[in-house]
Amino acid sequence: MKVGVIGGGNLGSSLIRGFLKSGVLNPDEIIVSDPDERKIKELAKLSITVTSDNRRLVRECEVVFIAVKPDLVETVLKEVEDLSEGKLFISVAAGVSTKFIEERTKARVIRAMPNICGSVLQMASAYSNGSRATARDENIVKQLLGKLGTTFHVEEKLMGAVTGLSGSGPAFFFYLIKAVQDAGIELGLPRDVSFKLAVQTARGASEILLTSEEKIDELISRVCTPRGTTIEGMKILEEKRVADAIREAVKAAAKRAEELSR
Ligand SMILES: NC(=O)c1ccc[n+]([C@@H]2O[C@H](COP(=O)([O-])OP(=O)(O)OC[C@H]3O[C@@H](n4cnc5c(N)ncnc54)[C@H](OP(=O)(O)O)[C@@H]3O)[C@@H](O)[C@H]2O)c1
């Protein structure tokens, strides 16, 4: 199966790296198009086909990811509209509805919201089917995105929530880990030691959550022994209403996704 990726930026290139790393696609099954020579040169090192010609890509591929910025989707669709019949377009553009794409092309459409963790096969993503998408199309999406991590089908009206939570989520977690790292540095730890302790702690905590039967609140209580050290830190988190701030951050990102919706 030939898979094209229009837009080889942050998201497009992380999808491609994930497809190759997971083995779900071979290099000779992937074509990427991007106007930026520098990005194309970098992606060519992966032995995939690179081009600046979106029309060539759509002509040659059965499945086409649209990974340009949302405001450029319409331009790209205009460019390839006459080649779209019989193709599956998978759009990852935030806020762009399946209807918007269906009205401008003859393609079958699935809208997906991945995140940049695909390159390390730890992506959290969700997708919604457009009105013309078939069961086979959904299987293709599940197969491709599922190999990069975890994927869920959601109703399209929930795509804003997914965007705020897992699409934007990596940045929120990077921010939190950086704060933990900075605290370690302020307490005298060398920068690299503090970084690795912070990151490995986040990884370990995630791993426990993914494998344990215990609820999050039970796990928190398990670390917070009475009169111990963790509880002192938890008091500050509660006092400063950190949970509220994080909830607001996810909701603000989701709201922005809704505002950008077309
Ligand atoms: N970044 C994320 O974490 C994330 C997560 C979920 C969804 N998304 C979605 O993914 C899409 C891409 O985001 P991104 O962060 O990857 O943006 P990005 O890094 O700017 O990548 C977009 C790429 O598309 C290229 N491009 C511009 N016009 C094009 C055209 N006409 N044909 C082909 N390629 C073209 C851009 O080249 P130039 O730089 O030369 O313009 C750029 O390399 C967005 O719609 C976003 O909503 C992103």
The ligand as a Gaussian input file, in Angstrom:
#p B3LYP/6-31G(d) Opt

LIG

0 1
 N        2.525000      19.506000      15.992000
 C        1.695000      18.738000      16.678000
 O        1.978000      18.282000      17.780000
 C        0.352000      18.364000      16.079000
 C       -0.476000      17.479000      16.781000
 C       -1.685000      17.104000      16.203000
 C       -2.071000      17.617000      14.958000
 N       -1.265000      18.493000      14.332000
 C       -1.695000      19.010000      13.021000
 O       -0.726000      18.642000      12.073000
 C       -0.670000      19.632000      11.056000
 C        0.793000      19.999000      10.831000
 O        1.297000      20.571000      12.030000
 P        2.872000      20.666000      12.263000
 O        3.060000      21.068000      13.649000
 O        3.520000      19.442000      11.737000
 O        3.212000      21.905000      11.287000
 P        4.571000      22.167000      10.529000
 O        5.715000      21.678000      11.323000
 O        4.533000      23.593000      10.066000
 O        4.456000      21.213000       9.245000
 C        3.687000      21.502000       8.118000
 C        4.574000      21.294000       6.907000
 O        3.774000      21.463000       5.743000
 C        4.562000      22.171000       4.802000
 N        3.707000      22.784000       3.802000
 C        3.257000      24.071000       3.726000
 N        2.520000      24.230000       2.621000
 C        2.485000      23.028000       1.985000
 C        1.890000      22.579000       0.785000
 N        1.151000      23.382000       0.031000
 N        2.082000      21.301000       0.424000
 C        2.823000      20.458000       1.177000
 N        3.416000      20.838000       2.338000
 C        3.247000      22.102000       2.732000
 C        5.284000      23.170000       5.659000
 O        6.371000      23.718000       4.957000
 P        6.834000      25.246000       5.346000
 O        7.352000      25.145000       6.732000
 O        7.854000      25.549000       4.326000
 O        5.600000      26.077000       5.251000
 C        5.709000      22.296000       6.817000
 O        6.911000      21.618000       6.547000
 C       -1.512000      20.814000      11.509000
 O       -2.712000      20.859000      10.777000
 C       -1.792000      20.534000      12.973000
 O       -3.074000      20.959000      13.347000
 C       -0.062000      18.862000      14.839000

